[in-house]
Amino acid sequence: STDKNEKLKIIKDKFNIDYKDIFFIDDNFINLKDAFSLGVECYMATWGFNNKEQQKEANKLGIILLKLEDIKNI
């Protein structure tokens, strides 16, 4: 499937976990917004295909903005 929420559901069901236990990194605001609504912990890859306005909207929702250099610290 290309539907990210469907993939997140498969992961949740396969590993018998809650959505809140999934960490999701993407650069697409719509994918993140949808996943966030499920309760997934979301991170926006700021180096990807998004702009400052989308980053601002993501931040307002509580989606964590992730810089490429932040990956080294995870």
PyRosetta script that sets phi, psi and omega in degrees:
from pyrosetta import init, pose_from_sequence

init()
pose = pose_from_sequence("STDKNEKLKIIKDKFNIDYKDIFFIDDNFINLKDAFSLGVECYMATWGFNNKEQQKEANKLGIILLKLEDIKNI")
pose.set_psi(1, 148.9)
pose.set_omega(1, 173.3)
pose.set_phi(2, -97.0)
pose.set_psi(2, -4.6)
pose.set_omega(2, 178.8)
pose.set_phi(3, -79.5)
pose.set_psi(3, 110.8)
pose.set_omega(3, -176.6)
pose.set_phi(4, -62.7)
pose.set_psi(4, -37.0)
pose.set_omega(4, 179.0)
pose.set_phi(5, -65.6)
pose.set_psi(5, -34.2)
pose.set_omega(5, 176.6)
pose.set_phi(6, -66.2)
pose.set_psi(6, -39.9)
pose.set_omega(6, 177.6)
pose.set_phi(7, -65.4)
pose.set_psi(7, -39.8)
pose.set_omega(7, 177.7)
pose.set_phi(8, -63.5)
pose.set_psi(8, -37.9)
pose.set_omega(8, 176.9)
pose.set_phi(9, -64.6)
pose.set_psi(9, -41.2)
pose.set_omega(9, 178.0)
pose.set_phi(10, -60.7)
pose.set_psi(10, -44.5)
pose.set_omega(10, 178.2)
pose.set_phi(11, -61.8)
pose.set_psi(11, -46.5)
pose.set_omega(11, 179.7)
pose.set_phi(12, -57.2)
pose.set_psi(12, -48.2)
pose.set_omega(12, -176.9)
pose.set_phi(13, -70.8)
pose.set_psi(13, -41.8)
pose.set_omega(13, -177.6)
pose.set_phi(14, -62.8)
pose.set_psi(14, -40.8)
pose.set_omega(14, -177.3)
pose.set_phi(15, -99.1)
pose.set_psi(15, 3.9)
pose.set_omega(15, 177.5)
pose.set_phi(16, 51.9)
pose.set_psi(16, 53.7)
pose.set_omega(16, 179.8)
pose.set_phi(17, -124.9)
pose.set_psi(17, 169.7)
pose.set_omega(17, 175.4)
pose.set_phi(18, -88.8)
pose.set_psi(18, 158.9)
pose.set_omega(18, 176.1)
pose.set_phi(19, -57.0)
pose.set_psi(19, -35.9)
pose.set_omega(19, -177.2)
pose.set_phi(20, -64.0)
pose.set_psi(20, -15.7)
pose.set_omega(20, -179.4)
pose.set_phi(21, -91.2)
pose.set_psi(21, 2.4)
pose.set_omega(21, -179.7)
pose.set_phi(22, -102.8)
pose.set_psi(22, 132.8)
pose.set_omega(22, 174.0)
pose.set_phi(23, -102.8)
pose.set_psi(23, 125.8)
pose.set_omega(23, -174.4)
pose.set_phi(24, -125.2)
pose.set_psi(24, 120.9)
pose.set_omega(24, 177.5)
pose.set_phi(25, -112.0)
pose.set_psi(25, 128.0)
pose.set_omega(25, 178.8)
pose.set_phi(26, -152.1)
pose.set_psi(26, 164.2)
pose.set_omega(26, 177.3)
pose.set_phi(27, -109.3)
pose.set_psi(27, 0.0)
pose.set_omega(27, -177.4)
pose.set_phi(28, -100.9)
pose.set_psi(28, 118.1)
pose.set_omega(28, -176.1)
pose.set_phi(29, -58.7)
pose.set_psi(29, -42.5)
pose.set_omega(29, -178.4)
pose.set_phi(30, -62.4)
pose.set_psi(30, -44.4)
pose.set_omega(30, 177.3)
pose.set_phi(31, -59.2)
pose.set_psi(31, -43.7)
pose.set_omega(31, -179.3)
pose.set_phi(32, -66.9)
pose.set_psi(32, -42.9)
pose.set_omega(32, 179.6)
pose.set_phi(33, -60.2)
pose.set_psi(33, -43.7)
pose.set_omega(33, 179.2)
pose.set_phi(34, -65.0)
pose.set_psi(34, -45.9)
pose.set_omega(34, -179.6)
pose.set_phi(35, -65.4)
pose.set_psi(35, -39.6)
pose.set_omega(35, 179.5)
pose.set_phi(36, -60.7)
pose.set_psi(36, -36.8)
pose.set_omega(36, -179.8)
pose.set_phi(37, -65.8)
pose.set_psi(37, -21.3)
pose.set_omega(37, 176.5)
pose.set_phi(38, -82.2)
pose.set_psi(38, -15.1)
pose.set_omega(38, -177.5)
pose.set_phi(39, 103.9)
pose.set_psi(39, 7.3)
pose.set_omega(39, 179.0)
pose.set_phi(40, -72.5)
pose.set_psi(40, 142.8)
pose.set_omega(40, 174.8)
pose.set_phi(41, -79.3)
pose.set_psi(41, 115.6)
pose.set_omega(41, -170.5)
pose.set_phi(42, -111.5)
pose.set_psi(42, 144.8)
pose.set_omega(42, 177.2)
pose.set_phi(43, -131.1)
pose.set_psi(43, 129.6)
pose.set_omega(43, 177.5)
pose.set_phi(44, -94.5)
pose.set_psi(44, 122.3)
pose.set_omega(44, 175.3)
pose.set_phi(45, -75.6)
pose.set_psi(45, 105.4)
pose.set_omega(45, -174.4)
pose.set_phi(46, -72.6)
pose.set_psi(46, -13.7)
pose.set_omega(46, 179.2)
pose.set_phi(47, -85.3)
pose.set_psi(47, -1.4)
pose.set_omega(47, -175.3)
pose.set_phi(48, -95.7)
pose.set_psi(48, -151.7)
pose.set_omega(48, -175.2)
pose.set_phi(49, -88.8)
pose.set_psi(49, 74.6)
pose.set_omega(49, 173.8)
pose.set_phi(50, -151.6)
pose.set_psi(50, 169.3)
pose.set_omega(50, -178.4)
pose.set_phi(51, -124.1)
pose.set_psi(51, 176.7)
pose.set_omega(51, -176.7)
pose.set_phi(52, -60.1)
pose.set_psi(52, -37.5)
pose.set_omega(52, 179.3)
pose.set_phi(53, -64.6)
pose.set_psi(53, -44.0)
pose.set_omega(53, 178.1)
pose.set_phi(54, -64.6)
pose.set_psi(54, -39.3)
pose.set_omega(54, 177.4)
pose.set_phi(55, -62.8)
pose.set_psi(55, -40.5)
pose.set_omega(55, 178.2)
pose.set_phi(56, -63.5)
pose.set_psi(56, -44.5)
pose.set_omega(56, 178.8)
pose.set_phi(57, -64.2)
pose.set_psi(57, -41.9)
pose.set_omega(57, 178.3)
pose.set_phi(58, -61.3)
pose.set_psi(58, -45.0)
pose.set_omega(58, -179.8)
pose.set_phi(59, -61.2)
pose.set_psi(59, -40.0)
pose.set_omega(59, 178.2)
pose.set_phi(60, -60.6)
pose.set_psi(60, -36.2)
pose.set_omega(60, 180.0)
pose.set_phi(61, -73.9)
pose.set_psi(61, -20.3)
pose.set_omega(61, -176.1)
pose.set_phi(62, 104.9)
pose.set_psi(62, 9.7)
pose.set_omega(62, 175.7)
pose.set_phi(63, -78.9)
pose.set_psi(63, 129.9)
pose.set_omega(63, -175.8)
pose.set_phi(64, -79.1)
pose.set_psi(64, 130.2)
pose.set_omega(64, 176.8)
pose.set_phi(65, -83.4)
pose.set_psi(65, 129.3)
pose.set_omega(65, -174.3)
pose.set_phi(66, -119.3)
pose.set_psi(66, 122.7)
pose.set_omega(66, 175.8)
pose.set_phi(67, -91.5)
pose.set_psi(67, 156.1)
pose.set_omega(67, -178.3)
pose.set_phi(68, -55.7)
pose.set_psi(68, -41.2)
pose.set_omega(68, -179.4)
pose.set_phi(69, -67.9)
pose.set_psi(69, -19.2)
pose.set_omega(69, 177.3)
pose.set_phi(70, -68.4)
pose.set_psi(70, -25.4)
pose.set_omega(70, -178.2)
pose.set_phi(71, -59.5)
pose.set_psi(71, -33.9)
pose.set_omega(71, -179.6)
pose.set_phi(72, -61.7)
pose.set_psi(72, -24.9)
pose.set_omega(72, -175.6)
pose.set_phi(73, -94.8)
pose.set_psi(73, 1.0)
pose.set_omega(73, -177.8)
pose.set_phi(74, -90.1)
pose.dump_pdb("model.pdb")
